[in-house]
Amino acid sequence: MPQLNPAPWFAILFFSWLVFAIIVPPKVLAHIFPNEPTPQSTEKPQTESWSWPWQ
């Protein structure tokens, strides 16, 4: 069974990781959210207990 020449496979691996490490992160980090998150209030809402009509 013939052995594969590792030279082209290493170059493909190296350049694909180069793309993932250099080109993709700035594109992902440049993403902006359409709506900025608003801070929630720290007050706990007043809840009432249910009165079950069948008990």
N, CA, C and O atoms as a printed pandas DataFrame, in Angstrom:
     atom_number atom_name residue_name chain_id  residue_number  x_coord  y_coord  z_coord
0              1         N          MET        A               1    0.854   -1.184    0.000
1              2        CA          MET        A               1    0.000    0.000    0.000
2              3         C          MET        A               1    0.895    1.242    0.000
3              4         O          MET        A               1    1.773    1.360    0.855
4              5         N          PRO        A               2    0.693    2.164   -0.935
5              6        CA          PRO        A               2    1.596    3.315   -1.021
6              7         C          PRO        A               2    1.354    4.312    0.115
7              8         O          PRO        A               2    0.233    4.498    0.588
8              9         N          GLN        A               3    2.423    4.926    0.517
9             10        CA          GLN        A               3    2.345    5.937    1.572
10            11         C          GLN        A               3    2.034    7.294    0.954
11            12         O          GLN        A               3    2.478    7.602   -0.152
12            13         N          LEU        A               4    1.263    8.101    1.685
13            14        CA          LEU        A               4    0.941    9.439    1.196
14            15         C          LEU        A               4    2.102   10.383    1.457
15            16         O          LEU        A               4    2.779   10.285    2.481
16            17         N          ASN        A               5    2.321   11.273    0.546
17            18        CA          ASN        A               5    3.339   12.285    0.726
18            19         C          ASN        A               5    2.775   13.333    1.708
19            20         O          ASN        A               5    1.757   13.951    1.395
20            21         N          PRO        A               6    3.391   13.554    2.875
21            22        CA          PRO        A               6    2.809   14.448    3.871
22            23         C          PRO        A               6    2.930   15.932    3.534
23            24         O          PRO        A               6    2.269   16.753    4.168
24            25         N          ALA        A               7    3.737   16.290    2.575
25            26        CA          ALA        A               7    3.981   17.701    2.289
26            27         C          ALA        A               7    2.712   18.460    1.900
27            28         O          ALA        A               7    2.452   19.500    2.505
28            29         N          PRO        A               8    1.897   18.013    0.924
29            30        CA          PRO        A               8    0.710   18.813    0.593
30            31         C          PRO        A               8   -0.323   18.802    1.708
31            32         O          PRO        A               8   -1.030   19.792    1.899
32            33         N          TRP        A               9   -0.428   17.697    2.452
33            34        CA          TRP        A               9   -1.416   17.630    3.522
34            35         C          TRP        A               9   -1.040   18.554    4.669
35            36         O          TRP        A               9   -1.907   19.171    5.287
36            37         N          PHE        A              10    0.250   18.647    4.951
37            38        CA          PHE        A              10    0.668   19.568    6.007
38            39         C          PHE        A              10    0.410   21.020    5.601
39            40         O          PHE        A              10    0.006   21.835    6.431
40            41         N          ALA        A              11    0.642   21.345    4.330
41            42        CA          ALA        A              11    0.395   22.710    3.857
42            43         C          ALA        A              11   -1.094   23.041    3.928
43            44         O          ALA        A              11   -1.460   24.146    4.328
44            45         N          ILE        A              12   -1.953   22.100    3.547
45            46        CA          ILE        A              12   -3.392   22.316    3.625
46            47         C          ILE        A              12   -3.816   22.518    5.077
47            48         O          ILE        A              12   -4.595   23.422    5.380
48            49         N          LEU        A              13   -3.308   21.684    5.963
49            50        CA          LEU        A              13   -3.620   21.819    7.388
50            51         C          LEU        A              13   -3.139   23.163    7.922
51            52         O          LEU        A              13   -3.862   23.846    8.647
52            53         N          PHE        A              14   -1.922   23.537    7.560
53            54        CA          PHE        A              14   -1.351   24.792    8.064
54            55         C          PHE        A              14   -2.143   26.002    7.571
55            56         O          PHE        A              14   -2.458   26.893    8.359
56            57         N          PHE        A              15   -2.465   26.044    6.284
57            58        CA          PHE        A              15   -3.182   27.205    5.746
58            59         C          PHE        A              15   -4.635   27.261    6.209
59            60         O          PHE        A              15   -5.189   28.346    6.384
60            61         N          SER        A              16   -5.247   26.106    6.407
61            62        CA          SER        A              16   -6.618   26.138    6.926
62            63         C          SER        A              16   -6.627   26.669    8.357
63            64         O          SER        A              16   -7.510   27.450    8.714
64            65         N          TRP        A              17   -5.660   26.259    9.188
65            66        CA          TRP        A              17   -5.593   26.799   10.548
66            67         C          TRP        A              17   -5.196   28.275   10.534
67            68         O          TRP        A              17   -5.619   29.038   11.401
68            69         N          LEU        A              18   -4.401   28.671    9.571
69            70        CA          LEU        A              18   -4.046   30.078    9.432
70            71         C          LEU        A              18   -5.293   30.916    9.143
71            72         O          LEU        A              18   -5.463   32.002    9.697
72            73         N          VAL        A              19   -6.148   30.410    8.287
73            74        CA          VAL        A              19   -7.402   31.109    7.994
74            75         C          VAL        A              19   -8.260   31.186    9.250
75            76         O          VAL        A              19   -8.792   32.248    9.572
76            77         N          PHE        A              20   -8.399   30.071    9.961
77            78        CA          PHE        A              20   -9.223   30.063   11.173
78            79         C          PHE        A              20   -8.652   30.958   12.261
79            80         O          PHE        A              20   -9.414   31.537   13.035
80            81         N          ALA        A              21   -7.341   31.088   12.341
81            82        CA          ALA        A              21   -6.727   31.849   13.423
82            83         C          ALA        A              21   -6.583   33.333   13.117
83            84         O          ALA        A              21   -6.544   34.139   14.047
84            85         N          ILE        A              22   -6.502   33.727   11.840
85            86        CA          ILE        A              22   -6.238   35.125   11.505
86            87         C          ILE        A              22   -7.434   35.806   10.858
87            88         O          ILE        A              22   -7.752   36.943   11.206
88            89         N          ILE        A              23   -8.091   35.152    9.942
89            90        CA          ILE        A              23   -9.146   35.815    9.167
90            91         C          ILE        A              23  -10.508   35.738    9.852
91            92         O          ILE        A              23  -11.250   36.720    9.849
92            93         N          VAL        A              24  -10.842   34.615   10.428
93            94        CA          VAL        A              24  -12.182   34.427   10.985
94            95         C          VAL        A              24  -12.420   35.229   12.282
95            96         O          VAL        A              24  -13.474   35.857   12.380
96            97         N          PRO        A              25  -11.523   35.256   13.280
97            98        CA          PRO        A              25  -11.838   35.957   14.534
98            99         C          PRO        A              25  -12.209   37.433   14.386
99           100         O          PRO        A              25  -13.160   37.858   15.042
100          101         N          PRO        A              26  -11.526   38.248   13.568
101          102        CA          PRO        A              26  -11.982   39.636   13.440
102          103         C          PRO        A              26  -13.393   39.747   12.863
103          104         O          PRO        A              26  -14.144   40.649   13.235
104          105         N          LYS        A              27  -13.753   38.847   11.969
105          106        CA          LYS        A              27  -15.096   38.872   11.407
106          107         C          LYS        A              27  -16.133   38.525   12.471
107          108         O          LYS        A              27  -17.211   39.118   12.510
108          109         N          VAL        A              28  -15.809   37.575   13.320
109          110        CA          VAL        A              28  -16.741   37.186   14.377
110          111         C          VAL        A              28  -16.827   38.288   15.434
111          112         O          VAL        A              28  -17.919   38.601   15.908
112          113         N          LEU        A              29  -15.698   38.874   15.805
113          114        CA          LEU        A              29  -15.698   39.908   16.839
114          115         C          LEU        A              29  -16.314   41.213   16.351
115          116         O          LEU        A              29  -16.710   42.043   17.169
116          117         N          ALA        A              30  -16.402   41.413   15.054
117          118        CA          ALA        A              30  -17.009   42.628   14.516
118          119         C          ALA        A              30  -18.531   42.559   14.522
119          120         O          ALA        A              30  -19.199   43.544   14.207
120          121         N          HIS        A              31  -19.081   41.403   14.877
121          122        CA          HIS        A              31  -20.540   41.241   14.903
122          123         C          HIS        A              31  -21.130   42.119   15.998
123          124         O          HIS        A              31  -20.616   42.156   17.115
124          125         N          ILE        A              32  -22.197   42.817   15.679
125          126        CA          ILE        A              32  -22.876   43.632   16.683
126          127         C          ILE        A              32  -24.288   43.092   16.866
127          128         O          ILE        A              32  -24.902   42.579   15.930
128          129         N          PHE        A              33  -24.779   43.217   18.067
129          130        CA          PHE        A              33  -26.125   42.765   18.361
130          131         C          PHE        A              33  -27.112   43.851   17.964
131          132         O          PHE        A              33  -26.837   45.030   18.188
132          133         N          PRO        A              34  -28.246   43.497   17.385
133          134        CA          PRO        A              34  -29.210   44.516   16.979
134          135         C          PRO        A              34  -29.832   45.241   18.173
135          136         O          PRO        A              34  -30.175   46.419   18.070
136          137         N          ASN        A              35  -29.975   44.563   19.282
137          138        CA          ASN        A              35  -30.552   45.168   20.481
138          139         C          ASN        A              35  -29.579   44.999   21.635
139          140         O          ASN        A              35  -29.180   43.883   21.966
140          141         N          GLU        A              36  -29.206   46.104   22.239
141          142        CA          GLU        A              36  -28.321   46.014   23.394
142          143         C          GLU        A              36  -29.114   45.479   24.589
143          144         O          GLU        A              36  -30.275   45.847   24.768
144          145         N          PRO        A              37  -28.512   44.624   25.400
145          146        CA          PRO        A              37  -29.235   44.101   26.550
146          147         C          PRO        A              37  -29.491   45.202   27.584
147          148         O          PRO        A              37  -28.628   46.042   27.836
148          149         N          THR        A              38  -30.663   45.186   28.163
149          150        CA          THR        A              38  -31.012   46.172   29.185
150          151         C          THR        A              38  -30.866   45.522   30.555
151          152         O          THR        A              38  -31.217   44.354   30.726
152          153         N          PRO        A              39  -30.361   46.254   31.520
153          154        CA          PRO        A              39  -30.216   45.670   32.858
154          155         C          PRO        A              39  -31.588   45.435   33.495
155          156         O          PRO        A              39  -32.497   46.257   33.382
156          157         N          GLN        A              40  -31.704   44.318   34.149
157          158        CA          GLN        A              40  -32.949   43.975   34.821
158          159         C          GLN        A              40  -32.964   44.618   36.208
159          160         O          GLN        A              40  -31.914   44.860   36.802
160          161         N          SER        A              41  -34.143   44.884   36.704
161          162        CA          SER        A              41  -34.237   45.464   38.039
162          163         C          SER        A              41  -33.936   44.391   39.079
163          164         O          SER        A              41  -34.197   43.207   38.864
164          165         N          THR        A              42  -33.389   44.822   40.197
165          166        CA          THR        A              42  -33.042   43.872   41.257
166          167         C          THR        A              42  -34.198   43.645   42.217
167          168         O          THR        A              42  -34.091   42.826   43.130
168          169         N          GLU        A              43  -35.307   44.361   42.021
169          170        CA          GLU        A              43  -36.454   44.172   42.897
170          171         C          GLU        A              43  -37.127   42.848   42.583
171          172         O          GLU        A              43  -37.303   42.474   41.424
172          173         N          LYS        A              44  -37.495   42.157   43.640
173          174        CA          LYS        A              44  -38.177   40.884   43.468
174          175         C          LYS        A              44  -39.657   41.165   43.234
175          176         O          LYS        A              44  -40.264   41.914   44.000
176          177         N          PRO        A              45  -40.250   40.583   42.197
177          178        CA          PRO        A              45  -41.667   40.860   41.959
178          179         C          PRO        A              45  -42.546   40.296   43.071
179          180         O          PRO        A              45  -42.272   39.230   43.623
180          181         N          GLN        A              46  -43.598   41.028   43.383
181          182        CA          GLN        A              46  -44.520   40.587   44.432
182          183         C          GLN        A              46  -45.424   39.501   43.857
183          184         O          GLN        A              46  -46.158   39.734   42.896
184          185         N          THR        A              47  -45.364   38.331   44.447
185          186        CA          THR        A              47  -46.186   37.224   43.978
186          187         C          THR        A              47  -47.245   36.900   45.014
187          188         O          THR        A              47  -47.042   37.064   46.217
188          189         N          GLU        A              48  -48.357   36.445   44.524
189          190        CA          GLU        A              48  -49.441   36.042   45.416
190          191         C          GLU        A              48  -49.677   34.558   45.241
191          192         O          GLU        A              48  -49.489   34.007   44.156
192          193         N          SER        A              49  -50.097   33.913   46.334
193          194        CA          SER        A              49  -50.376   32.494   46.238
194          195         C          SER        A              49  -51.694   32.264   45.531
195          196         O          SER        A              49  -52.604   33.090   45.589
196          197         N          TRP        A              50  -51.777   31.148   44.874
197          198        CA          TRP        A              50  -53.007   30.813   44.168
198          199         C          TRP        A              50  -54.042   30.284   45.147
199          200         O          TRP        A              50  -53.725   29.557   46.089
200          201         N          SER        A              51  -55.260   30.658   44.904
201          202        CA          SER        A              51  -56.345   30.027   45.660
202          203         C          SER        A              51  -57.008   29.048   44.694
203          204         O          SER        A              51  -57.680   29.448   43.744
204          205         N          TRP        A              52  -56.807   27.780   44.953
205          206        CA          TRP        A              52  -57.330   26.766   44.036
206          207         C          TRP        A              52  -58.819   26.596   44.298
207          208         O          TRP        A              52  -59.210   26.278   45.422
208          209         N          PRO        A              53  -59.668   26.804   43.278
209          210        CA          PRO        A              53  -61.112   26.755   43.502
210          211         C          PRO        A              53  -61.645   25.339   43.772
211          212         O          PRO        A              53  -62.748   25.202   44.300
212          213         N          TRP        A              54  -60.912   24.307   43.433
213          214        CA          TRP        A              54  -61.440   22.946   43.587
214          215         C          TRP        A              54  -61.000   22.279   44.876
215          216         O          TRP        A              54  -61.298   21.104   45.085
216          217         N          GLN        A              55  -60.296   22.996   45.751
217          218        CA          GLN        A              55  -59.898   22.383   47.008
218          219         C          GLN        A              55  -60.754   22.857   48.137
219          220         O          GLN        A              55  -60.557   22.439   49.278
